[in-house]
């Protein structure tokens, strides 16, 4: 009977975890920081226009602008937090081998799914309730219609329910927490952007195909908040009807995802536990489409590179989604690069530079979050799946295991690295990227990605569960890079905070040839992007980049050394001899040097 014991246990257990308290504090601080920055910028503008005071209309516009900033932060928090809170609930039970005990109880699948979903949605409701005092305070300025507040909260709640239902569905069918969380985030990104891009590009590129795709795409597109944002320029009446339609579709689609999670929970679990993996026709004959190389003397690194735990169906869906996104990005890149190559004027070059900056920074964010999440679940997954003890029983040292786990986390997302480097090469050929900017971007990509891998591996060794390691890693990485949400005057005046924001440093470092030419003529001049409303001094960019690279490089080295030195203690393994701490090849070399007879016999 609902809510049932699962709901009560999940609610009490998650409410007592320290990281949930920390996440609430960080969320409140980010909201207050955004509001303070918005207030500072609006106050300076109002002081310049009206030194004698504020009129009623100016007060109303100020309150409405503050509420819009708060609503945007709240909505982004829902999209970013809900998958991490919900997607690992059932998948974590599978990894910890406790779902077996839960399924043999008299509880039905609906009680398990709804209990976990409702408990996590209450935590999301706490985040939304934290903003109510801000909303009440902003109403004193006027300009904030209570109907607008009601509609914004209704849209936020429906979006939270849809994303939570999607996440619980992935959690019911996934084998691991990492697979569930990554699938939920990937499907959320596709749902948020791809339908609108299809409706904008496909009628021109493939009109016949769009005639078949349009009916399904329209139903999905109307449920996306991104399409709602695009309808802001059409007027309040259209916005109101689109918002009501979006809320209705999200409730219907979310209910369908919950129903699928209930129906698929037991059949999927029985299939995953009772049936061995089926061999394909090629595998039965010892053939593969992409042959694996020999294992060599580094088996852990070979395993992280060539052994995948992702199922074939998930790979096929991910491949289709990736190809569709790649096709859209290829078309947009061609449209932006073609004028820069053909005309070669300053305007086209700087537009291409701005496009590469924005797209490359977004790709870097996905890379950093993906690498950190994969590294955070690497060791914790071995513990929960029962393979950690057998791994520690091998002659492999902590250096080999940790190094392989960090490299494997980066290796999984190597496609993003290839795409980003390809974008930089296109910009370099079109003079939209200077060689100095290209070198800086490569160094920052290596250092910042290495820091994400080291942070995830360190917490994966220290944490007891996968969700704990993943939550702490993503939380710390988000706090360090929270400056990406504040690109205003506050960060320009604060060098230290700007250096901590890796997306901002990454974005600013991609200078063009025109930037360097203008700087050599006049060092006090701002960059060429000032004509597009974005300005900064190249000297400040150099200082921010140097501080960011140095700081994150030192932090990555310290985290890696801490993980290596504390590996035996974290693994609860007694300290090994000096030969056991070496790799197999180094051990053979040292033994052969001390005992030449062994070298002759071998």
URFENTA-V360386 format. One record per run of one state. SS is the DSSP state (~ for helix, > for strand, _ for the rest). FROM is the first residue (numbers start at 1). LEN is the number of residues. Records with the same first field share a line. If there is no record, write none. Layout:
# URFENTA-V360386
SS->FROM-LEN ; FROM-LEN
This chain:
# URFENTA-V360386
_->1-3 ; 16-2 ; 50-6 ; 87-2 ; 96-3 ; 104-5 ; 130-2 ; 142-4 ; 174-3 ; 206-1 ; 222-3 ; 235-1 ; 275-6 ; 285-14 ; 307-5 ; 343-3 ; 377-1 ; 385-3 ; 393-5 ; 412-2 ; 430-5 ; 463-3 ; 481-1 ; 486-3 ; 494-1 ; 501-1 ; 509-4 ; 522-6 ; 533-5 ; 566-1 ; 571-13 ; 595-1 ; 602-1
~->4-12 ; 18-32 ; 56-31 ; 89-7 ; 99-5 ; 109-21 ; 132-10 ; 146-28 ; 177-29 ; 207-15 ; 225-10 ; 236-39 ; 281-4 ; 299-8 ; 312-31 ; 346-31 ; 378-7 ; 388-5 ; 398-14 ; 414-16 ; 435-28 ; 466-15 ; 482-4 ; 489-5 ; 495-6 ; 502-7 ; 513-9 ; 528-5 ; 538-28 ; 567-4 ; 584-11 ; 596-6
